Amino acid sequence: MLGNLIGGFIVILVGVQLLPVIADAIVGAQAGNVTGAASTILGLTTIFYSLGIMSAGVALAVGGLRSAGVM
């Protein structure tokens, strides 16, 4: 239980620390020759990354709580 909670916390912590690096890479990629729908989808990459990190952390935390019998 505690391992899953700590694991979820570490996933969220590392993901949040990498978010500015990914956002800068996305902005750099959009500065190139990317236009139209490709630019829009590329801009949404940061949001999808954030949602993935959040869902992974929540899933690990809920799994830990469920195995402890709290949920």
Secondary structure, 3 states (H helix, E strand, C coil): CHHHHHHHHHHHHHHHHHHHHHHHHHHHHHCCCCCCHHHHHHHHHHHHHHHHHHHHHHHHHHHHHHHHCCC
